[in-house]
Amino acid sequence: MDQMGRPDSQYLVASYQVECRDELLGFREAQGVTSHDRFLANLADPELGMRAWVARKGDAGAIVGYATGVPWQRRPGVFGVNLNIPKAMDAEEQAELALDLAEHIREAIQEKIQEESRQSQEQLRGQIRRELGATTAPSRSARVHTLMAFPISARWLPAFSRTGEWSPFQELVHYRKDTKTIPPTPPAPVGSTLEVRPFVAATDLSTVLEVEHAAFPEFWWQSAEEFVSFGGSGGAPVPGQTFDVMLLDGQIIGYNMNSVTPPRGYVGRIGVHPAHQGKGFGHRLLAHALLRLYEAGCAHVELNTQIENAQSRRLYEKFGFAEVGGHWMVRSN
């Protein structure tokens, strides 16, 4: 029996080693995944910090599942993981394999990721102090939390809930847009000046944080370190990313962050201060984001949002985004 009182597992989980590269790619192809370039590039990118784990059935068995994970939203103390479980397995086998992968990963990353996160955070804080003369609040996380992303259709979710070690806490919806049409942009407020320009940490950071805290629930707040890491601190753009702010009469009221990996673009964040929501500013920011991504060579654009965020979902669908799936976020207790 394991520590949670479950029967000893038939699966063995270990960290990915380059020696099993071809076998893992073969497993992915058997699951219908035919493109591996981005996956391999992410594994090899030291800045991303991606880790992977493989599960086998018995000591010398073939790979039957795997997981990948990265520090989530560059947030110290939080690690996001995607599980890849064969659809052909029955529900009980899926649940057993998913739990084995999850528990192994949680134990493996607890100390190492916490230390790496602390070091990374201190480096970013030092950079902010040196270049902006600013101080930042301590991390809100005193320990590592593991976030699992499960497809909405995952049959193993109830098994996680029963253990008491994991809690489903957020359902997200995925959207994708394959056309480059953009609806007409609402007119700017009469007598006002509206501007969208690149984020400059030295002048914009504190106000962007105010918009962030007003516009989003606390769990989704990004920190000063995350904003600086994404947008840069010296005004120069960060490769593969765009970060713009919207100013109304010289005051920042919203912002947009995108990831650029042609042919795919990803709208990572659109934030508008609640005092200015419902007035077409989110529409303008999304239109601007799409233009930026198309100019960078992206043929299709993806994003996700909370399932209960009806206002944002209406906006995305107005722009031609189609729902293509979703997942549960499951958090370690």
C-alpha positions as CSV (number, residue, x, y, z in Angstrom):
1,M,0.0,0.0,0.0
2,D,1.2,3.6,-0.7
3,Q,1.1,6.5,1.7
4,M,-2.5,7.3,0.7
5,G,-3.7,3.8,1.3
6,R,-3.9,2.8,-2.4
7,P,-2.7,-0.6,-3.5
8,D,0.9,-0.6,-4.8
9,S,0.9,0.6,-8.4
10,Q,1.8,-1.4,-11.5
11,Y,3.3,1.8,-13.0
12,L,6.9,3.1,-12.5
13,V,7.5,6.8,-13.0
14,A,10.9,8.4,-13.7
15,S,12.3,11.7,-15.0
16,Y,12.7,11.9,-18.7
17,Q,16.1,11.1,-20.0
18,V,17.3,11.9,-23.5
19,E,18.0,8.2,-24.1
20,C,14.3,7.6,-24.3
21,R,13.6,10.4,-26.7
22,D,12.7,8.3,-29.7
23,E,10.5,6.0,-27.6
24,L,8.7,9.0,-26.2
25,L,8.1,10.5,-29.6
26,G,6.8,7.2,-30.8
27,F,4.4,7.1,-28.0
28,R,3.2,10.7,-28.9
29,E,2.7,9.6,-32.5
30,A,0.6,6.6,-31.4
31,Q,-1.6,9.1,-29.6
32,G,-2.1,11.1,-32.7
33,V,0.6,13.8,-32.2
34,T,2.6,14.2,-35.3
35,S,4.6,17.4,-34.7
36,H,7.4,17.3,-32.2
37,D,9.5,20.3,-33.0
38,R,8.0,22.7,-30.4
39,F,7.9,19.9,-27.7
40,L,11.6,19.2,-28.2
41,A,12.5,22.8,-28.3
42,N,10.7,23.5,-25.0
43,L,12.4,20.6,-23.4
44,A,15.8,22.0,-24.5
45,D,15.1,25.6,-23.4
46,P,16.8,26.3,-20.1
47,E,14.9,29.6,-19.7
48,L,11.6,27.8,-19.8
49,G,12.5,25.3,-17.1
50,M,10.3,22.5,-18.5
51,R,10.6,19.1,-17.0
52,A,9.2,15.8,-18.2
53,W,8.4,12.4,-16.6
54,V,7.6,9.1,-18.2
55,A,5.5,6.2,-16.9
56,R,6.1,2.5,-17.7
57,K,4.2,-0.6,-16.9
58,G,6.8,-2.6,-14.9
59,D,10.6,-2.3,-14.9
60,A,11.2,-2.9,-18.6
61,G,7.8,-2.0,-19.9
62,A,7.1,0.4,-22.7
63,I,6.1,4.0,-22.1
64,V,2.4,4.2,-21.3
65,G,2.1,7.8,-20.3
66,Y,4.0,11.0,-19.6
67,A,3.8,14.4,-18.1
68,T,5.4,17.8,-18.7
69,G,5.6,20.7,-16.3
70,V,6.9,24.3,-16.1
71,P,7.0,26.9,-13.4
72,W,3.5,28.4,-13.7
73,Q,3.3,31.9,-15.0
74,R,6.8,32.5,-13.7
75,R,5.2,32.5,-10.2
76,P,7.6,31.4,-7.4
77,G,6.3,28.3,-5.7
78,V,3.7,27.2,-8.3
79,F,4.4,24.5,-10.9
80,G,2.0,23.7,-13.7
81,V,1.8,20.2,-15.0
82,N,0.0,18.6,-18.0
83,L,-0.7,14.8,-17.9
84,N,-0.8,12.8,-21.1
85,I,-2.8,9.6,-20.6
86,P,-3.8,7.2,-23.4
87,K,-7.5,7.6,-24.3
88,A,-7.8,3.9,-25.0
89,M,-7.3,3.0,-21.3
90,D,-10.3,2.3,-19.2
91,A,-11.3,4.8,-16.6
92,E,-9.7,2.9,-13.7
93,E,-6.4,2.5,-15.4
94,Q,-6.4,6.1,-16.4
95,A,-7.0,7.2,-12.8
96,E,-4.3,4.9,-11.5
97,L,-1.7,6.2,-14.0
98,A,-2.7,9.8,-13.6
99,L,-2.4,9.6,-9.8
100,D,1.0,7.9,-10.0
101,L,2.4,10.5,-12.3
102,A,0.9,13.3,-10.1
103,E,2.3,12.0,-6.8
104,H,5.7,11.3,-8.2
105,I,5.9,14.8,-9.7
106,R,4.8,16.5,-6.6
107,E,7.4,14.7,-4.5
108,A,10.1,15.3,-7.1
109,I,9.7,19.0,-7.5
110,Q,8.8,20.0,-4.0
111,E,12.3,20.9,-2.7
112,K,14.1,21.5,-6.0
113,I,11.6,23.8,-7.6
114,Q,11.1,25.7,-4.4
115,E,14.8,26.5,-4.2
116,E,15.1,27.3,-7.9
117,S,12.0,29.6,-7.6
118,R,13.5,31.4,-4.7
119,Q,16.8,32.0,-6.5
120,S,15.0,33.1,-9.7
121,Q,12.8,35.5,-7.7
122,E,15.8,37.0,-5.9
123,Q,17.5,37.6,-9.2
124,L,14.5,39.4,-10.6
125,R,14.0,41.5,-7.5
126,G,17.7,42.5,-7.7
127,Q,17.2,43.5,-11.3
128,I,14.1,45.6,-10.4
129,R,15.9,47.3,-7.6
130,R,18.9,48.1,-9.7
131,E,17.1,49.4,-12.8
132,L,13.8,50.8,-11.4
133,G,14.8,51.7,-7.8
134,A,11.7,49.7,-6.6
135,T,11.2,47.1,-4.0
136,T,8.7,44.2,-4.2
137,A,6.6,42.4,-1.7
138,P,7.6,38.9,-0.6
139,S,6.3,35.9,-2.5
140,R,2.8,34.9,-1.4
141,S,3.8,31.2,-1.6
142,A,5.8,29.6,1.2
143,R,5.7,26.2,-0.4
144,V,5.4,24.6,-3.8
145,H,1.9,24.1,-5.1
146,T,1.4,21.7,-8.1
147,L,-1.3,22.6,-10.6
148,M,-2.6,19.9,-12.9
149,A,-4.4,20.7,-16.2
150,F,-7.0,18.1,-17.1
151,P,-9.1,18.0,-20.2
152,I,-12.7,18.6,-19.4
153,S,-13.5,15.1,-20.6
154,A,-10.9,13.4,-18.4
155,R,-12.4,10.4,-16.7
156,W,-9.9,10.3,-13.9
157,L,-10.9,13.6,-12.3
158,P,-13.1,11.9,-9.7
159,A,-10.2,9.7,-8.6
160,F,-8.1,12.8,-7.7
161,S,-11.0,14.3,-5.8
162,R,-11.4,11.2,-3.7
163,T,-7.8,11.2,-2.4
164,G,-8.2,14.4,-0.5
165,E,-4.7,15.4,-1.8
166,W,-6.0,17.4,-4.8
167,S,-8.8,19.9,-5.3
168,P,-10.4,20.9,-8.6
169,F,-10.8,24.7,-8.4
170,Q,-11.2,26.2,-11.9
171,E,-12.6,25.2,-15.2
172,L,-11.1,26.9,-18.2
173,V,-12.3,27.1,-21.8
174,H,-9.9,27.1,-24.8
175,Y,-10.6,29.2,-27.8
176,R,-9.0,29.3,-31.3
177,K,-9.3,31.7,-34.2
178,D,-8.2,30.6,-37.7
179,T,-9.3,33.6,-39.7
180,K,-7.8,37.1,-39.8
181,T,-11.0,39.1,-39.7
182,I,-11.4,41.7,-37.1
183,P,-14.7,43.4,-36.2
184,P,-15.0,47.2,-36.6
185,T,-13.4,49.0,-33.7
186,P,-15.6,51.2,-31.5
187,P,-14.9,54.9,-31.7
188,A,-12.7,56.5,-29.2
189,P,-14.4,58.6,-26.5
190,V,-15.2,62.1,-27.8
191,G,-12.7,64.7,-26.6
192,S,-10.2,62.0,-25.2
193,T,-6.8,60.8,-26.4
194,L,-6.4,57.0,-26.6
195,E,-3.0,55.5,-27.1
196,V,-1.5,51.9,-27.1
197,R,2.2,51.6,-26.8
198,P,4.8,49.0,-25.6
199,F,5.2,48.5,-21.8
200,V,8.1,50.4,-20.2
201,A,8.7,49.0,-16.7
202,A,10.3,52.2,-15.3
203,T,7.1,54.2,-15.9
204,D,4.3,51.7,-16.1
205,L,4.9,48.9,-13.6
206,S,3.1,50.3,-10.6
207,T,0.0,51.3,-12.6
208,V,-0.2,48.0,-14.4
209,L,-0.1,46.2,-11.0
210,E,-3.0,48.4,-9.9
211,V,-5.0,47.5,-13.0
212,E,-4.1,43.8,-12.4
213,H,-5.3,43.8,-8.8
214,A,-8.5,45.6,-9.7
215,A,-9.4,43.5,-12.8
216,F,-8.6,39.9,-11.7
217,P,-9.2,37.6,-8.7
218,E,-6.2,37.3,-6.4
219,F,-5.2,33.8,-7.4
220,W,-4.6,35.0,-11.0
221,W,-2.6,38.1,-10.0
222,Q,0.8,38.4,-11.6
223,S,3.6,39.9,-9.7
224,A,6.1,42.7,-10.5
225,E,8.7,40.0,-11.2
226,E,6.4,38.3,-13.7
227,F,5.6,41.6,-15.5
228,V,9.3,42.6,-15.7
229,S,10.3,39.1,-16.8
230,F,7.7,39.1,-19.6
231,G,8.1,42.7,-20.8
232,G,11.6,43.5,-19.9
233,S,12.8,46.3,-17.7
234,G,14.8,48.5,-20.1
235,G,12.1,49.2,-22.7
236,A,13.5,46.7,-25.2
237,P,11.0,44.0,-26.4
238,V,11.5,40.4,-25.1
239,P,11.9,38.0,-28.1
240,G,8.7,35.9,-28.7
241,Q,6.5,38.2,-26.5
242,T,4.6,41.4,-26.8
243,F,3.5,43.6,-23.9
244,D,1.5,46.8,-24.6
245,V,-0.4,49.2,-22.4
246,M,-3.4,51.3,-23.2
247,L,-3.6,54.9,-22.1
248,L,-6.7,57.1,-21.9
249,D,-5.7,60.8,-21.6
250,G,-2.2,59.7,-20.5
251,Q,-3.4,57.3,-17.8
252,I,-2.9,53.5,-18.1
253,I,-6.3,51.8,-18.0
254,G,-5.4,48.4,-19.5
255,Y,-2.8,46.2,-21.0
256,N,-2.2,43.1,-23.2
257,M,0.4,40.3,-23.2
258,N,1.0,37.9,-26.0
259,S,3.2,34.9,-26.8
260,V,4.5,34.8,-30.4
261,T,5.5,31.3,-31.7
262,P,4.5,31.3,-35.4
263,P,2.4,29.9,-36.9
264,R,0.7,30.0,-33.4
265,G,0.0,33.1,-31.4
266,Y,-1.4,33.1,-27.9
267,V,-3.2,36.0,-26.2
268,G,-2.0,35.5,-22.7
269,R,-3.7,38.5,-20.9
270,I,-6.0,41.3,-21.6
271,G,-6.7,43.5,-18.5
272,V,-8.9,46.6,-18.3
273,H,-9.5,48.5,-15.1
274,P,-13.1,47.8,-13.9
275,A,-13.9,51.6,-14.0
276,H,-13.4,51.4,-17.8
277,Q,-14.9,48.0,-18.6
278,G,-17.9,47.7,-20.9
279,K,-16.8,50.8,-23.0
280,G,-15.1,49.1,-25.9
281,F,-11.5,49.2,-24.5
282,G,-11.2,45.4,-24.2
283,H,-12.4,45.2,-27.8
284,R,-9.6,47.7,-28.9
285,L,-7.0,45.8,-26.9
286,L,-7.9,42.5,-28.5
287,A,-7.9,43.9,-32.0
288,H,-4.5,45.4,-31.3
289,A,-3.2,42.1,-30.0
290,L,-4.4,40.2,-33.1
291,L,-2.8,42.7,-35.4
292,R,0.5,42.4,-33.5
293,L,0.3,38.6,-33.8
294,Y,-0.6,38.6,-37.4
295,E,2.2,41.0,-38.2
296,A,4.6,38.6,-36.5
297,G,3.6,35.8,-38.8
298,C,1.0,34.0,-36.7
299,A,-1.7,32.2,-38.8
300,H,-3.9,31.2,-35.9
301,V,-4.4,32.5,-32.4
302,E,-5.4,30.8,-29.2
303,L,-6.4,31.9,-25.7
304,N,-8.3,30.6,-22.7
305,T,-10.5,32.0,-20.0
306,Q,-12.6,31.0,-17.0
307,I,-15.8,29.3,-18.0
308,E,-17.9,31.7,-15.9
309,N,-16.3,34.8,-17.5
310,A,-19.3,35.5,-19.7
311,Q,-18.3,39.0,-20.7
312,S,-14.9,38.0,-22.1
313,R,-16.3,34.9,-23.8
314,R,-18.8,37.1,-25.7
315,L,-16.0,39.3,-26.8
316,Y,-13.9,36.4,-28.0
317,E,-16.8,34.9,-29.9
318,K,-17.6,38.2,-31.5
319,F,-14.1,38.2,-32.9
320,G,-14.6,34.8,-34.4
321,F,-12.9,32.6,-31.8
322,A,-14.4,29.2,-31.6
323,E,-14.4,27.0,-28.4
324,V,-12.1,24.0,-29.0
325,G,-12.1,22.3,-25.6
326,G,-11.2,23.1,-22.1
327,H,-9.6,21.8,-18.9
328,W,-9.8,21.7,-15.2
329,M,-7.2,23.2,-13.0
330,V,-6.6,20.9,-10.1
331,R,-4.4,22.1,-7.2
332,S,-2.5,20.1,-4.6
333,N,-3.8,20.7,-1.1
